[in-house]
């Protein structure tokens, strides 16, 4: 795994934790936005890694 891919995964995991804490604190808009952005980041990274196969 490249260093840039690792950074993207770490950022996506941080966004998921932000989403969880936002949901606990009843800030639903921030929770939905951060969760969706984290999922999109992971999907784009996965597709980018497997584009050659």
N, CA, C, O and CB atoms as a CASP TS submission, in Angstrom:
PFRMAT TS
TARGET T0000
AUTHOR 0000-0000-0000
METHOD Language model
MODEL 1
PARENT N/A
ATOM      1  N   UNK     1       0.852  -1.167   0.000  1.00  0.00           N
ATOM      2  CA  UNK     1       0.000   0.000   0.000  1.00  0.00           C
ATOM      3  C   UNK     1       0.903   1.238   0.000  1.00  0.00           C
ATOM      4  O   UNK     1       1.865   1.327   0.764  1.00  0.00           O
ATOM      5  CB  UNK     1      -0.972  -0.006   1.229  1.00  0.00           C
ATOM      6  N   UNK     2       0.574   2.167  -0.858  1.00  0.00           N
ATOM      7  CA  UNK     2       1.348   3.397  -0.942  1.00  0.00           C
ATOM      8  C   UNK     2       1.051   4.301   0.246  1.00  0.00           C
ATOM      9  O   UNK     2       0.031   4.155   0.920  1.00  0.00           O
ATOM     10  CB  UNK     2       1.053   4.129  -2.252  1.00  0.00           C
ATOM     11  N   UNK     3       1.945   5.219   0.484  1.00  0.00           N
ATOM     12  CA  UNK     3       1.788   6.147   1.595  1.00  0.00           C
ATOM     13  C   UNK     3       0.559   7.031   1.394  1.00  0.00           C
ATOM     14  O   UNK     3      -0.154   7.326   2.354  1.00  0.00           O
ATOM     15  CB  UNK     3       3.044   7.009   1.752  1.00  0.00           C
ATOM     16  N   UNK     4       0.308   7.453   0.163  1.00  0.00           N
ATOM     17  CA  UNK     4      -0.858   8.304  -0.094  1.00  0.00           C
ATOM     18  C   UNK     4      -2.167   7.550   0.137  1.00  0.00           C
ATOM     19  O   UNK     4      -3.138   8.128   0.625  1.00  0.00           O
ATOM     20  CB  UNK     4      -0.815   8.843  -1.525  1.00  0.00           C
ATOM     21  N   UNK     5      -2.196   6.260  -0.213  1.00  0.00           N
ATOM     22  CA  UNK     5      -3.387   5.450   0.045  1.00  0.00           C
ATOM     23  C   UNK     5      -3.625   5.284   1.544  1.00  0.00           C
ATOM     24  O   UNK     5      -4.761   5.314   2.018  1.00  0.00           O
ATOM     25  CB  UNK     5      -3.252   4.074  -0.622  1.00  0.00           C
ATOM     26  N   UNK     6      -2.540   5.112   2.269  1.00  0.00           N
ATOM     27  CA  UNK     6      -2.652   4.983   3.719  1.00  0.00           C
ATOM     28  C   UNK     6      -3.199   6.260   4.339  1.00  0.00           C
ATOM     29  O   UNK     6      -4.020   6.202   5.254  1.00  0.00           O
ATOM     30  CB  UNK     6      -1.295   4.641   4.333  1.00  0.00           C
ATOM     31  N   UNK     7      -2.760   7.400   3.855  1.00  0.00           N
ATOM     32  CA  UNK     7      -3.274   8.674   4.360  1.00  0.00           C
ATOM     33  C   UNK     7      -4.764   8.825   4.071  1.00  0.00           C
ATOM     34  O   UNK     7      -5.511   9.328   4.910  1.00  0.00           O
ATOM     35  CB  UNK     7      -2.502   9.842   3.741  1.00  0.00           C
ATOM     36  N   UNK     8      -5.196   8.395   2.896  1.00  0.00           N
ATOM     37  CA  UNK     8      -6.621   8.487   2.561  1.00  0.00           C
ATOM     38  C   UNK     8      -7.463   7.590   3.461  1.00  0.00           C
ATOM     39  O   UNK     8      -8.557   7.972   3.875  1.00  0.00           O
ATOM     40  CB  UNK     8      -6.849   8.113   1.093  1.00  0.00           C
ATOM     41  N   UNK     9      -6.956   6.406   3.763  1.00  0.00           N
ATOM     42  CA  UNK     9      -7.681   5.498   4.658  1.00  0.00           C
ATOM     43  C   UNK     9      -7.767   6.098   6.061  1.00  0.00           C
ATOM     44  O   UNK     9      -8.817   6.036   6.700  1.00  0.00           O
ATOM     45  CB  UNK     9      -6.991   4.111   4.708  1.00  0.00           C
ATOM     46  N   UNK    10      -6.682   6.670   6.531  1.00  0.00           N
ATOM     47  CA  UNK    10      -6.688   7.285   7.860  1.00  0.00           C
ATOM     48  C   UNK    10      -7.679   8.445   7.907  1.00  0.00           C
ATOM     49  O   UNK    10      -8.416   8.592   8.881  1.00  0.00           O
ATOM     50  CB  UNK    10      -5.273   7.775   8.238  1.00  0.00           C
ATOM     51  N   UNK    11      -7.701   9.262   6.868  1.00  0.00           N
ATOM     52  CA  UNK    11      -8.651  10.382   6.816  1.00  0.00           C
ATOM     53  C   UNK    11     -10.088   9.865   6.802  1.00  0.00           C
ATOM     54  O   UNK    11     -10.956  10.425   7.471  1.00  0.00           O
ATOM     55  CB  UNK    11      -8.388  11.262   5.571  1.00  0.00           C
ATOM     56  N   UNK    12     -10.341   8.796   6.039  1.00  0.00           N
ATOM     57  CA  UNK    12     -11.699   8.233   5.983  1.00  0.00           C
ATOM     58  C   UNK    12     -12.118   7.674   7.339  1.00  0.00           C
ATOM     59  O   UNK    12     -13.273   7.824   7.738  1.00  0.00           O
ATOM     60  CB  UNK    12     -11.782   7.128   4.912  1.00  0.00           C
ATOM     61  N   UNK    13     -11.198   7.035   8.048  1.00  0.00           N
ATOM     62  CA  UNK    13     -11.522   6.501   9.374  1.00  0.00           C
ATOM     63  C   UNK    13     -11.787   7.636  10.356  1.00  0.00           C
ATOM     64  O   UNK    13     -12.690   7.538  11.186  1.00  0.00           O
ATOM     65  CB  UNK    13     -10.380   5.604   9.892  1.00  0.00           C
ATOM     66  N   UNK    14     -11.012   8.707  10.270  1.00  0.00           N
ATOM     67  CA  UNK    14     -11.252   9.873  11.126  1.00  0.00           C
ATOM     68  C   UNK    14     -12.620  10.473  10.833  1.00  0.00           C
ATOM     69  O   UNK    14     -13.331  10.877  11.753  1.00  0.00           O
ATOM     70  CB  UNK    14     -10.152  10.934  10.925  1.00  0.00           C
ATOM     71  N   UNK    15     -12.994  10.533   9.554  1.00  0.00           N
ATOM     72  CA  UNK    15     -14.323  11.049   9.202  1.00  0.00           C
ATOM     73  C   UNK    15     -15.436  10.168   9.760  1.00  0.00           C
ATOM     74  O   UNK    15     -16.486  10.673  10.158  1.00  0.00           O
ATOM     75  CB  UNK    15     -14.465  11.158   7.683  1.00  0.00           C
ATOM     76  N   UNK    16     -15.214   8.859   9.793  1.00  0.00           N
ATOM     77  CA  UNK    16     -16.222   7.964  10.367  1.00  0.00           C
ATOM     78  C   UNK    16     -16.373   8.195  11.876  1.00  0.00           C
ATOM     79  O   UNK    16     -17.487   8.159  12.399  1.00  0.00           O
ATOM     80  CB  UNK    16     -15.851   6.495  10.091  1.00  0.00           C
ATOM     81  N   UNK    17     -15.267   8.428  12.572  1.00  0.00           N
ATOM     82  CA  UNK    17     -15.357   8.729  14.002  1.00  0.00           C
ATOM     83  C   UNK    17     -16.013  10.082  14.247  1.00  0.00           C
ATOM     84  O   UNK    17     -16.764  10.236  15.210  1.00  0.00           O
ATOM     85  CB  UNK    17     -13.969   8.702  14.639  1.00  0.00           C
ATOM     86  N   UNK    18     -15.742  11.062  13.391  1.00  0.00           N
ATOM     87  CA  UNK    18     -16.420  12.355  13.497  1.00  0.00           C
ATOM     88  C   UNK    18     -17.916  12.171  13.297  1.00  0.00           C
ATOM     89  O   UNK    18     -18.724  12.791  13.988  1.00  0.00           O
ATOM     90  CB  UNK    18     -15.856  13.360  12.465  1.00  0.00           C
ATOM     91  N   UNK    19     -18.279  11.321  12.354  1.00  0.00           N
ATOM     92  CA  UNK    19     -19.692  11.046  12.112  1.00  0.00           C
ATOM     93  C   UNK    19     -20.353  10.409  13.333  1.00  0.00           C
ATOM     94  O   UNK    19     -21.465  10.773  13.713  1.00  0.00           O
ATOM     95  CB  UNK    19     -19.852  10.136  10.893  1.00  0.00           C
ATOM     96  N   UNK    20     -19.654   9.457  13.938  1.00  0.00           N
ATOM     97  CA  UNK    20     -20.212   8.783  15.121  1.00  0.00           C
ATOM     98  C   UNK    20     -20.385   9.749  16.279  1.00  0.00           C
ATOM     99  O   UNK    20     -21.426   9.741  16.937  1.00  0.00           O
ATOM    100  CB  UNK    20     -19.314   7.620  15.549  1.00  0.00           C
ATOM    101  N   UNK    21     -19.391  10.579  16.540  1.00  0.00           N
ATOM    102  CA  UNK    21     -19.526  11.528  17.648  1.00  0.00           C
ATOM    103  C   UNK    21     -20.565  12.602  17.337  1.00  0.00           C
ATOM    104  O   UNK    21     -21.257  13.066  18.243  1.00  0.00           O
ATOM    105  CB  UNK    21     -18.176  12.183  17.955  1.00  0.00           C
ATOM    106  N   UNK    22     -20.685  12.998  16.090  1.00  0.00           N
ATOM    107  CA  UNK    22     -21.721  13.965  15.723  1.00  0.00           C
ATOM    108  C   UNK    22     -23.107  13.380  15.912  1.00  0.00           C
ATOM    109  O   UNK    22     -24.032  14.077  16.330  1.00  0.00           O
ATOM    110  CB  UNK    22     -21.542  14.419  14.278  1.00  0.00           C
ATOM    111  N   UNK    23     -23.250  12.115  15.607  1.00  0.00           N
ATOM    112  CA  UNK    23     -24.543  11.451  15.786  1.00  0.00           C
ATOM    113  C   UNK    23     -24.891  11.355  17.262  1.00  0.00           C
ATOM    114  O   UNK    23     -26.044  11.547  17.647  1.00  0.00           O
ATOM    115  CB  UNK    23     -24.529  10.049  15.152  1.00  0.00           C
ATOM    116  N   UNK    24     -23.889  11.056  18.092  1.00  0.00           N
ATOM    117  CA  UNK    24     -24.125  10.973  19.539  1.00  0.00           C
ATOM    118  C   UNK    24     -24.519  12.336  20.100  1.00  0.00           C
ATOM    119  O   UNK    24     -25.344  12.422  21.008  1.00  0.00           O
ATOM    120  CB  UNK    24     -22.870  10.444  20.263  1.00  0.00           C
ATOM    121  N   UNK    25     -23.924  13.407  19.554  1.00  0.00           N
ATOM    122  CA  UNK    25     -24.212  14.757  20.027  1.00  0.00           C
ATOM    123  C   UNK    25     -25.420  15.381  19.334  1.00  0.00           C
ATOM    124  O   UNK    25     -25.662  16.579  19.477  1.00  0.00           O
ATOM    125  CB  UNK    25     -23.005  15.635  19.825  1.00  0.00           C
ATOM    126  N   UNK    26     -26.175  14.588  18.590  1.00  0.00           N
ATOM    127  CA  UNK    26     -27.403  15.022  17.898  1.00  0.00           C
ATOM    128  C   UNK    26     -27.160  16.120  16.870  1.00  0.00           C
ATOM    129  O   UNK    26     -27.981  17.024  16.718  1.00  0.00           O
ATOM    130  CB  UNK    26     -28.414  15.509  18.907  1.00  0.00           C
ATOM    131  N   UNK    27     -26.050  16.044  16.175  1.00  0.00           N
ATOM    132  CA  UNK    27     -25.795  16.948  15.054  1.00  0.00           C
ATOM    133  C   UNK    27     -25.862  16.116  13.778  1.00  0.00           C
ATOM    134  O   UNK    27     -24.843  15.713  13.217  1.00  0.00           O
ATOM    135  CB  UNK    27     -24.398  17.678  15.197  1.00  0.00           C
ATOM    136  N   UNK    28     -27.074  15.876  13.346  1.00  0.00           N
ATOM    137  CA  UNK    28     -27.293  14.913  12.269  1.00  0.00           C
ATOM    138  C   UNK    28     -26.721  15.365  10.924  1.00  0.00           C
ATOM    139  O   UNK    28     -26.249  14.529  10.154  1.00  0.00           O
ATOM    140  CB  UNK    28     -28.764  14.652  12.120  1.00  0.00           C
ATOM    141  N   UNK    29     -26.751  16.652  10.627  1.00  0.00           N
ATOM    142  CA  UNK    29     -26.230  17.111   9.337  1.00  0.00           C
ATOM    143  C   UNK    29     -24.740  16.831   9.212  1.00  0.00           C
ATOM    144  O   UNK    29     -24.290  16.329   8.182  1.00  0.00           O
ATOM    145  CB  UNK    29     -26.495  18.605   9.157  1.00  0.00           C
ATOM    146  N   UNK    30     -23.972  17.149  10.244  1.00  0.00           N
ATOM    147  CA  UNK    30     -22.542  16.887  10.223  1.00  0.00           C
ATOM    148  C   UNK    30     -22.267  15.391  10.179  1.00  0.00           C
ATOM    149  O   UNK    30     -21.332  14.954   9.507  1.00  0.00           O
ATOM    150  CB  UNK    30     -21.865  17.514  11.439  1.00  0.00           C
ATOM    151  N   UNK    31     -23.064  14.606  10.880  1.00  0.00           N
ATOM    152  CA  UNK    31     -22.885  13.154  10.885  1.00  0.00           C
ATOM    153  C   UNK    31     -23.101  12.565   9.493  1.00  0.00           C
ATOM    154  O   UNK    31     -22.323  11.724   9.044  1.00  0.00           O
ATOM    155  CB  UNK    31     -23.846  12.503  11.885  1.00  0.00           C
ATOM    156  N   UNK    32     -24.143  13.001   8.820  1.00  0.00           N
ATOM    157  CA  UNK    32     -24.441  12.483   7.483  1.00  0.00           C
ATOM    158  C   UNK    32     -23.382  12.911   6.482  1.00  0.00           C
ATOM    159  O   UNK    32     -22.935  12.103   5.668  1.00  0.00           O
ATOM    160  CB  UNK    32     -25.818  12.956   7.020  1.00  0.00           C
ATOM    161  N   UNK    33     -22.978  14.175   6.536  1.00  0.00           N
ATOM    162  CA  UNK    33     -21.969  14.674   5.600  1.00  0.00           C
ATOM    163  C   UNK    33     -20.618  13.991   5.786  1.00  0.00           C
ATOM    164  O   UNK    33     -19.985  13.598   4.806  1.00  0.00           O
ATOM    165  CB  UNK    33     -21.807  16.173   5.761  1.00  0.00           C
ATOM    166  N   UNK    34     -20.177  13.847   7.021  1.00  0.00           N
ATOM    167  CA  UNK    34     -18.866  13.230   7.243  1.00  0.00           C
ATOM    168  C   UNK    34     -18.894  11.740   6.922  1.00  0.00           C
ATOM    169  O   UNK    34     -17.912  11.212   6.399  1.00  0.00           O
ATOM    170  CB  UNK    34     -18.415  13.444   8.691  1.00  0.00           C
ATOM    171  N   UNK    35     -19.982  11.054   7.217  1.00  0.00           N
ATOM    172  CA  UNK    35     -20.072   9.632   6.881  1.00  0.00           C
ATOM    173  C   UNK    35     -20.070   9.428   5.375  1.00  0.00           C
ATOM    174  O   UNK    35     -19.374   8.552   4.860  1.00  0.00           O
ATOM    175  CB  UNK    35     -21.332   9.012   7.492  1.00  0.00           C
ATOM    176  N   UNK    36     -20.846  10.234   4.674  1.00  0.00           N
ATOM    177  CA  UNK    36     -20.893  10.095   3.218  1.00  0.00           C
ATOM    178  C   UNK    36     -19.552  10.430   2.576  1.00  0.00           C
ATOM    179  O   UNK    36     -19.122   9.745   1.648  1.00  0.00           O
ATOM    180  CB  UNK    36     -21.982  10.991   2.639  1.00  0.00           C
ATOM    181  N   UNK    37     -18.892  11.467   3.057  1.00  0.00           N
ATOM    182  CA  UNK    37     -17.600  11.823   2.497  1.00  0.00           C
ATOM    183  C   UNK    37     -16.562  10.744   2.778  1.00  0.00           C
ATOM    184  O   UNK    37     -15.716  10.463   1.929  1.00  0.00           O
ATOM    185  CB  UNK    37     -17.134  13.159   3.056  1.00  0.00           C
ATOM    186  N   UNK    38     -16.618  10.136   3.962  1.00  0.00           N
ATOM    187  CA  UNK    38     -15.702   9.043   4.276  1.00  0.00           C
ATOM    188  C   UNK    38     -15.921   7.831   3.392  1.00  0.00           C
ATOM    189  O   UNK    38     -14.960   7.205   2.943  1.00  0.00           O
ATOM    190  CB  UNK    38     -15.849   8.645   5.718  1.00  0.00           C
ATOM    191  N   UNK    39     -17.175   7.497   3.139  1.00  0.00           N
ATOM    192  CA  UNK    39     -17.486   6.362   2.268  1.00  0.00           C
ATOM    193  C   UNK    39     -17.053   6.639   0.832  1.00  0.00           C
ATOM    194  O   UNK    39     -16.483   5.768   0.175  1.00  0.00           O
ATOM    195  CB  UNK    39     -18.987   6.048   2.313  1.00  0.00           C
ATOM    196  N   UNK    40     -17.321   7.843   0.347  1.00  0.00           N
ATOM    197  CA  UNK    40     -16.909   8.197  -1.011  1.00  0.00           C
ATOM    198  C   UNK    40     -15.393   8.150  -1.136  1.00  0.00           C
ATOM    199  O   UNK    40     -14.868   7.687  -2.148  1.00  0.00           O
ATOM    200  CB  UNK    40     -17.432   9.594  -1.391  1.00  0.00           C
ATOM    201  N   UNK    41     -14.692   8.621  -0.126  1.00  0.00           N
ATOM    202  CA  UNK    41     -13.234   8.586  -0.144  1.00  0.00           C
ATOM    203  C   UNK    41     -12.716   7.156  -0.220  1.00  0.00           C
ATOM    204  O   UNK    41     -11.793   6.871  -0.982  1.00  0.00           O
ATOM    205  CB  UNK    41     -12.672   9.280   1.091  1.00  0.00           C
ATOM    206  N   UNK    42     -13.304   6.251   0.566  1.00  0.00           N
ATOM    207  CA  UNK    42     -12.879   4.854   0.528  1.00  0.00           C
ATOM    208  C   UNK    42     -13.196   4.192  -0.809  1.00  0.00           C
ATOM    209  O   UNK    42     -12.384   3.420  -1.320  1.00  0.00           O
ATOM    210  CB  UNK    42     -13.540   4.079   1.652  1.00  0.00           C
ATOM    211  N   UNK    43     -14.355   4.480  -1.380  1.00  0.00           N
ATOM    212  CA  UNK    43     -14.736   3.883  -2.658  1.00  0.00           C
ATOM    213  C   UNK    43     -13.819   4.372  -3.779  1.00  0.00           C
ATOM    214  O   UNK    43     -13.372   3.581  -4.610  1.00  0.00           O
ATOM    215  CB  UNK    43     -16.201   4.210  -2.988  1.00  0.00           C
ATOM    216  N   UNK    44     -13.544   5.664  -3.800  1.00  0.00           N
ATOM    217  CA  UNK    44     -12.657   6.201  -4.825  1.00  0.00           C
ATOM    218  C   UNK    44     -11.266   5.602  -4.691  1.00  0.00           C
ATOM    219  O   UNK    44     -10.641   5.263  -5.696  1.00  0.00           O
ATOM    220  CB  UNK    44     -12.589   7.731  -4.735  1.00  0.00           C
ATOM    221  N   UNK    45     -10.777   5.467  -3.474  1.00  0.00           N
ATOM    222  CA  UNK    45      -9.460   4.884  -3.262  1.00  0.00           C
ATOM    223  C   UNK    45      -9.411   3.429  -3.716  1.00  0.00           C
ATOM    224  O   UNK    45      -8.443   3.001  -4.345  1.00  0.00           O
ATOM    225  CB  UNK    45      -9.073   4.986  -1.797  1.00  0.00           C
ATOM    226  N   UNK    46     -10.464   2.668  -3.393  1.00  0.00           N
ATOM    227  CA  UNK    46     -10.511   1.269  -3.791  1.00  0.00           C
ATOM    228  C   UNK    46     -10.562   1.135  -5.315  1.00  0.00           C
ATOM    229  O   UNK    46      -9.857   0.305  -5.888  1.00  0.00           O
ATOM    230  CB  UNK    46     -11.721   0.577  -3.157  1.00  0.00           C
ATOM    231  N   UNK    47     -11.383   1.941  -5.962  1.00  0.00           N
ATOM    232  CA  UNK    47     -11.466   1.898  -7.420  1.00  0.00           C
ATOM    233  C   UNK    47     -10.159   2.340  -8.078  1.00  0.00           C
ATOM    234  O   UNK    47      -9.773   1.799  -9.114  1.00  0.00           O
ATOM    235  CB  UNK    47     -12.611   2.778  -7.904  1.00  0.00           C
ATOM    236  N   UNK    48      -9.487   3.305  -7.489  1.00  0.00           N
ATOM    237  CA  UNK    48      -8.234   3.800  -8.028  1.00  0.00           C
ATOM    238  C   UNK    48      -7.142   2.731  -7.925  1.00  0.00           C
ATOM    239  O   UNK    48      -6.322   2.583  -8.831  1.00  0.00           O
ATOM    240  CB  UNK    48      -7.807   5.076  -7.295  1.00  0.00           C
ATOM    241  N   UNK    49      -7.141   1.993  -6.817  1.00  0.00           N
ATOM    242  CA  UNK    49      -6.138   0.941  -6.635  1.00  0.00           C
ATOM    243  C   UNK    49      -6.359  -0.223  -7.594  1.00  0.00           C
ATOM    244  O   UNK    49      -5.392  -0.825  -8.061  1.00  0.00           O
ATOM    245  CB  UNK    49      -6.161   0.437  -5.198  1.00  0.00           C
ATOM    246  N   UNK    50      -7.609  -0.549  -7.895  1.00  0.00           N
ATOM    247  CA  UNK    50      -7.936  -1.728  -8.699  1.00  0.00           C
ATOM    248  C   UNK    50      -8.286  -1.368 -10.146  1.00  0.00           C
ATOM    249  O   UNK    50      -8.938  -2.158 -10.829  1.00  0.00           O
ATOM    250  CB  UNK    50      -9.094  -2.480  -8.065  1.00  0.00           C
ATOM    251  N   UNK    51      -7.879  -0.223 -10.613  1.00  0.00           N
ATOM    252  CA  UNK    51      -8.218   0.201 -11.966  1.00  0.00           C
ATOM    253  C   UNK    51      -7.466  -0.574 -13.028  1.00  0.00           C
ATOM    254  O   UNK    51      -7.927  -0.649 -14.167  1.00  0.00           O
ATOM    255  CB  UNK    51      -7.946   1.663 -12.127  1.00  0.00           C
ATOM    256  N   UNK    52      -6.315  -1.156 -12.691  1.00  0.00           N
ATOM    257  CA  UNK    52      -5.507  -1.848 -13.674  1.00  0.00           C
ATOM    258  C   UNK    52      -5.895  -3.313 -13.839  1.00  0.00           C
ATOM    259  O   UNK    52      -5.578  -3.926 -14.858  1.00  0.00           O
ATOM    260  CB  UNK    52      -4.066  -1.749 -13.297  1.00  0.00           C
ATOM    261  N   UNK    53      -6.564  -3.868 -12.863  1.00  0.00           N
ATOM    262  CA  UNK    53      -6.897  -5.305 -12.948  1.00  0.00           C
ATOM    263  C   UNK    53      -8.261  -5.555 -13.540  1.00  0.00           C
ATOM    264  O   UNK    53      -8.675  -6.707 -13.673  1.00  0.00           O
ATOM    265  CB  UNK    53      -6.831  -5.940 -11.583  1.00  0.00           C
TER
END
